[in-house]
């Protein structure tokens, strides 16, 4: 059994190096677009309003207001930014 493991362990650095080479950070070009900050600010405003509306209209969200508002706000801002053509990073 140990004779089979040694060749596999030698391949691990190669596999890790190949996996790392294919990685490109998401949204690298989107932040550099002109108008990104204004789009982000507009989406944050509309996301805050929509998250507040959703929390107030649904009982389960209302009972967990601090947590649910943060989660819904993040979701709504991401949805707005995707609608404007910016890709989500995660």
C-alpha positions, -999 to +999 in steps of 0.1 A: +000+000+000+027+026+008+042+020-026+010+032-042+007+063-021+042+078-028+036+084-066+002+100-058+018+123-033+043+134-059+014+144-082-003+166-056+019+197-061+014+194-099-023+192-095-024+222-072-002+243-095-025+235-125-056+243-104-041+277-093-032+287-129-068+285-140-080+310-113-089+345-123-104+368-097-140+377-105-151+412-113-116+426-119-128+446-149-163+455-135-150+477-107-130+497-133-160+505-154-170+542-155-202+546-136-196+516-114-198+536-082-229+555-092-246+521-102-235+506-069-249+536-049-282+534-068-285+497-063-277+501-026-305+526-022-330+505-041-318+474-023-323+490+011-359+500+002-368+467-013-353+447+017-372+469+041-405+464+022-400+426+021-392+424+058-423+444+067-446+425+045-436+390+056-441+377+092-411+354+093-387+380+082-402+406+105-396+384+136-359+382+127-356+418+115-318+425+121-306+393+104-332+391+077-328+428+067-291+423+062-295+391+041-323+405+020-305+438+014-274+419+002-296+398-021-314+427-036-283+447-042-267+417-060-299+413-080-298+449-091-262+449-100-267+417-121-295+434-138-272+463-148-247+438-163-222+433-134-213+397-126-215+385-091-182+375-075-196+347-053 
